[in-house]
Amino acid sequence: MMGPVFEKLAQDDFGYSPTFLSVVADTTQELSLLAKNLGIQSVPAFLVYKDSALVNTVVGAFPLATLKSKLDL
């Protein structure tokens, strides 16, 4: 669902090189533990880190322009 949006976002020129990661778990138990550890209650969830610190969290599926606005890009 959000794959094409992230493909377009990754092609944008930010003046730096952002890294986009997709997390996949092998089991429901692993996924549940990961979500709990990251504080994720709904999906899709986008966690933005800068210099190893969480700086923004966006929950939900959005068109590219809306996602960029919510992520302050």
VMD Tcl script that builds the backbone (N, CA, C; Angstrom):
set m [mol new atoms 219]
animate dup $m
set s [atomselect $m all]
$s set {name element resname resid chain x y z} {
  {N N MET 1 A 0.815 -1.191 0.000}
  {CA C MET 1 A 0.000 0.000 0.000}
  {C C MET 1 A 0.864 1.263 0.000}
  {N N MET 2 A 1.842 1.341 0.892}
  {CA C MET 2 A 2.682 2.536 0.973}
  {C C MET 2 A 3.976 2.399 0.177}
  {N N GLY 3 A 4.232 1.215 -0.373}
  {CA C GLY 3 A 5.454 0.986 -1.138}
  {C C GLY 3 A 5.685 2.002 -2.239}
  {N N PRO 4 A 4.711 2.241 -3.122}
  {CA C PRO 4 A 4.913 3.212 -4.197}
  {C C PRO 4 A 5.166 4.633 -3.677}
  {N N VAL 5 A 4.546 4.998 -2.573}
  {CA C VAL 5 A 4.760 6.326 -1.992}
  {C C VAL 5 A 6.208 6.452 -1.517}
  {N N PHE 6 A 6.730 5.404 -0.858}
  {CA C PHE 6 A 8.108 5.458 -0.392}
  {C C PHE 6 A 9.099 5.398 -1.538}
  {N N GLU 7 A 8.766 4.718 -2.618}
  {CA C GLU 7 A 9.646 4.709 -3.786}
  {C C GLU 7 A 9.785 6.119 -4.345}
  {N N LYS 8 A 8.682 6.855 -4.430}
  {CA C LYS 8 A 8.731 8.245 -4.901}
  {C C LYS 8 A 9.460 9.130 -3.908}
  {N N LEU 9 A 9.199 8.935 -2.628}
  {CA C LEU 9 A 9.846 9.728 -1.587}
  {C C LEU 9 A 11.352 9.522 -1.606}
  {N N ALA 10 A 11.803 8.305 -1.830}
  {CA C ALA 10 A 13.233 7.995 -1.853}
  {C C ALA 10 A 13.947 8.663 -3.016}
  {N N GLN 11 A 13.212 9.034 -4.060}
  {CA C GLN 11 A 13.811 9.675 -5.230}
  {C C GLN 11 A 13.947 11.185 -5.060}
  {N N ASP 12 A 13.314 11.753 -4.041}
  {CA C ASP 12 A 13.397 13.194 -3.797}
  {C C ASP 12 A 14.802 13.596 -3.367}
  {N N ASP 13 A 15.158 14.838 -3.646}
  {CA C ASP 13 A 16.459 15.370 -3.241}
  {C C ASP 13 A 16.286 16.136 -1.940}
  {N N PHE 14 A 16.774 15.557 -0.847}
  {CA C PHE 14 A 16.642 16.169 0.474}
  {C C PHE 14 A 17.889 16.956 0.859}
  {N N GLY 15 A 18.956 16.843 0.084}
  {CA C GLY 15 A 20.216 17.454 0.466}
  {C C GLY 15 A 21.013 16.534 1.391}
  {N N TYR 16 A 20.470 15.377 1.651}
  {CA C TYR 16 A 21.139 14.335 2.426}
  {C C TYR 16 A 20.572 13.010 1.967}
  {N N SER 17 A 21.097 11.923 2.469}
  {CA C SER 17 A 20.665 10.597 2.027}
  {C C SER 17 A 19.873 9.888 3.124}
  {N N PRO 18 A 18.555 9.999 3.099}
  {CA C PRO 18 A 17.758 9.283 4.112}
  {C C PRO 18 A 17.771 7.784 3.842}
  {N N THR 19 A 17.574 7.006 4.884}
  {CA C THR 19 A 17.488 5.561 4.766}
  {C C THR 19 A 16.085 5.137 5.146}
  {N N PHE 20 A 15.440 4.363 4.290}
  {CA C PHE 20 A 14.096 3.863 4.549}
  {C C PHE 20 A 14.187 2.374 4.837}
  {N N LEU 21 A 13.584 1.946 5.929}
  {CA C LEU 21 A 13.601 0.542 6.307}
  {C C LEU 21 A 12.188 0.018 6.414}
  {N N SER 22 A 12.007 -1.198 6.000}
  {CA C SER 22 A 10.739 -1.904 6.171}
  {C C SER 22 A 11.026 -3.082 7.081}
  {N N VAL 23 A 10.223 -3.221 8.124}
  {CA C VAL 23 A 10.440 -4.288 9.087}
  {C C VAL 23 A 9.434 -5.408 8.841}
  {N N VAL 24 A 9.959 -6.625 8.741}
  {CA C VAL 24 A 9.125 -7.798 8.535}
  {C C VAL 24 A 9.474 -8.808 9.619}
  {N N ALA 25 A 8.460 -9.350 10.274}
  {CA C ALA 25 A 8.685 -10.345 11.324}
  {C C ALA 25 A 8.246 -11.711 10.820}
  {N N ASP 26 A 8.917 -12.748 11.292}
  {CA C ASP 26 A 8.599 -14.114 10.876}
  {C C ASP 26 A 7.337 -14.653 11.539}
  {N N THR 27 A 7.059 -14.186 12.736}
  {CA C THR 27 A 5.904 -14.708 13.459}
  {C C THR 27 A 5.094 -13.566 14.047}
  {N N THR 28 A 3.860 -13.850 14.362}
  {CA C THR 28 A 3.000 -12.855 15.000}
  {C C THR 28 A 3.570 -12.455 16.350}
  {N N GLN 29 A 4.166 -13.410 17.046}
  {CA C GLN 29 A 4.752 -13.123 18.358}
  {C C GLN 29 A 5.913 -12.123 18.227}
  {N N GLU 30 A 6.761 -12.318 17.229}
  {CA C GLU 30 A 7.862 -11.382 17.005}
  {C C GLU 30 A 7.333 -9.998 16.661}
  {N N LEU 31 A 6.343 -9.958 15.801}
  {CA C LEU 31 A 5.758 -8.687 15.387}
  {C C LEU 31 A 5.123 -7.970 16.573}
  {N N SER 32 A 4.420 -8.722 17.414}
  {CA C SER 32 A 3.790 -8.153 18.595}
  {C C SER 32 A 4.829 -7.583 19.555}
  {N N LEU 33 A 5.914 -8.300 19.770}
  {CA C LEU 33 A 6.974 -7.843 20.663}
  {C C LEU 33 A 7.647 -6.588 20.115}
  {N N LEU 34 A 7.919 -6.587 18.818}
  {CA C LEU 34 A 8.536 -5.424 18.187}
  {C C LEU 34 A 7.627 -4.202 18.307}
  {N N ALA 35 A 6.350 -4.381 18.005}
  {CA C ALA 35 A 5.395 -3.273 18.109}
  {C C ALA 35 A 5.333 -2.745 19.539}
  {N N LYS 36 A 5.320 -3.640 20.499}
  {CA C LYS 36 A 5.280 -3.225 21.906}
  {C C LYS 36 A 6.525 -2.425 22.266}
  {N N ASN 37 A 7.690 -2.916 21.860}
  {CA C ASN 37 A 8.949 -2.236 22.178}
  {C C ASN 37 A 9.047 -0.861 21.534}
  {N N LEU 38 A 8.447 -0.696 20.363}
  {CA C LEU 38 A 8.500 0.588 19.655}
  {C C LEU 38 A 7.296 1.477 19.952}
  {N N GLY 39 A 6.336 0.967 20.709}
  {CA C GLY 39 A 5.145 1.752 21.040}
  {C C GLY 39 A 4.169 1.885 19.884}
  {N N ILE 40 A 4.192 0.941 18.952}
  {CA C ILE 40 A 3.301 0.981 17.786}
  {C C ILE 40 A 1.975 0.325 18.149}
  {N N GLN 41 A 0.884 1.070 17.938}
  {CA C GLN 41 A -0.440 0.547 18.228}
  {C C GLN 41 A -1.290 0.379 16.974}
  {N N SER 42 A -0.888 1.035 15.881}
  {CA C SER 42 A -1.613 0.949 14.614}
  {C C SER 42 A -0.607 0.901 13.472}
  {N N VAL 43 A -1.034 0.337 12.349}
  {CA C VAL 43 A -0.178 0.287 11.167}
  {C C VAL 43 A -0.923 0.872 9.974}
  {N N PRO 44 A -0.217 1.436 9.020}
  {CA C PRO 44 A 1.224 1.593 9.019}
  {C C PRO 44 A 1.672 2.670 10.016}
  {N N ALA 45 A 2.844 2.483 10.565}
  {CA C ALA 45 A 3.449 3.443 11.484}
  {C C ALA 45 A 4.823 3.809 10.945}
  {N N PHE 46 A 5.125 5.086 10.920}
  {CA C PHE 46 A 6.397 5.576 10.406}
  {C C PHE 46 A 7.124 6.273 11.542}
  {N N LEU 47 A 8.266 5.742 11.915}
  {CA C LEU 47 A 9.075 6.312 12.971}
  {C C LEU 47 A 10.283 6.969 12.329}
  {N N VAL 48 A 10.498 8.236 12.638}
  {CA C VAL 48 A 11.580 8.999 12.026}
  {C C VAL 48 A 12.661 9.233 13.079}
  {N N TYR 49 A 13.865 8.782 12.760}
  {CA C TYR 49 A 15.011 8.944 13.665}
  {C C TYR 49 A 16.019 9.885 13.034}
  {N N LYS 50 A 16.626 10.709 13.863}
  {CA C LYS 50 A 17.722 11.564 13.418}
  {C C LYS 50 A 18.807 11.481 14.479}
  {N N ASP 51 A 20.007 11.148 14.073}
  {CA C ASP 51 A 21.125 10.978 15.011}
  {C C ASP 51 A 20.751 10.018 16.134}
  {N N SER 52 A 20.111 8.919 15.770}
  {CA C SER 52 A 19.711 7.836 16.689}
  {C C SER 52 A 18.609 8.221 17.671}
  {N N ALA 53 A 17.983 9.363 17.488}
  {CA C ALA 53 A 16.897 9.779 18.385}
  {C C ALA 53 A 15.577 9.833 17.609}
  {N N LEU 54 A 14.517 9.338 18.208}
  {CA C LEU 54 A 13.195 9.409 17.587}
  {C C LEU 54 A 12.745 10.864 17.569}
  {N N VAL 55 A 12.464 11.381 16.361}
  {CA C VAL 55 A 12.078 12.790 16.235}
  {C C VAL 55 A 10.650 12.984 15.748}
  {N N ASN 56 A 10.032 11.925 15.207}
  {CA C ASN 56 A 8.672 12.071 14.697}
  {C C ASN 56 A 8.050 10.696 14.506}
  {N N THR 57 A 6.750 10.627 14.712}
  {CA C THR 57 A 5.988 9.406 14.460}
  {C C THR 57 A 4.721 9.785 13.710}
  {N N VAL 58 A 4.454 9.081 12.630}
  {CA C VAL 58 A 3.249 9.303 11.833}
  {C C VAL 58 A 2.552 7.960 11.671}
  {N N VAL 59 A 1.262 7.933 11.950}
  {CA C VAL 59 A 0.489 6.696 11.841}
  {C C VAL 59 A -0.588 6.884 10.777}
  {N N GLY 60 A -0.658 5.943 9.840}
  {CA C GLY 60 A -1.691 5.973 8.803}
  {C C GLY 60 A -1.093 5.970 7.413}
  {N N ALA 61 A -1.921 5.681 6.436}
  {CA C ALA 61 A -1.515 5.679 5.033}
  {C C ALA 61 A -1.956 6.992 4.396}
  {N N PHE 62 A -1.034 7.651 3.703}
  {CA C PHE 62 A -1.310 8.959 3.132}
  {C C PHE 62 A -0.722 9.066 1.732}
  {N N PRO 63 A -1.265 9.974 0.916}
  {CA C PRO 63 A -0.629 10.282 -0.367}
  {C C PRO 63 A 0.728 10.950 -0.102}
  {N N LEU 64 A 1.585 10.981 -1.098}
  {CA C LEU 64 A 2.938 11.491 -0.962}
  {C C LEU 64 A 2.979 12.898 -0.369}
  {N N ALA 65 A 2.225 13.818 -0.901}
  {CA C ALA 65 A 2.277 15.218 -0.423}
  {C C ALA 65 A 1.876 15.310 1.058}
  {N N THR 66 A 0.879 14.574 1.453}
  {CA C THR 66 A 0.437 14.596 2.847}
  {C C THR 66 A 1.500 13.995 3.755}
  {N N LEU 67 A 2.098 12.868 3.335}
  {CA C LEU 67 A 3.131 12.236 4.145}
  {C C LEU 67 A 4.336 13.169 4.301}
  {N N LYS 68 A 4.753 13.820 3.214}
  {CA C LYS 68 A 5.871 14.744 3.296}
  {C C LYS 68 A 5.559 15.877 4.272}
  {N N SER 69 A 4.353 16.370 4.244}
  {CA C SER 69 A 3.951 17.444 5.154}
  {C C SER 69 A 3.992 16.973 6.600}
  {N N LYS 70 A 3.443 15.778 6.857}
  {CA C LYS 70 A 3.418 15.235 8.214}
  {C C LYS 70 A 4.808 14.910 8.738}
  {N N LEU 71 A 5.723 14.565 7.846}
  {CA C LEU 71 A 7.095 14.246 8.234}
  {C C LEU 71 A 7.997 15.472 8.224}
  {N N ASP 72 A 7.427 16.641 7.913}
  {CA C ASP 72 A 8.188 17.895 7.850}
  {C C ASP 72 A 9.319 17.832 6.844}
  {N N LEU 73 A 9.048 17.245 5.671}
  {CA C LEU 73 A 10.075 17.132 4.630}
  {C C LEU 73 A 9.888 18.228 3.588}
}
mol reanalyze $m
mol bondsrecalc $m
mol representation Tube
mol addrep $m
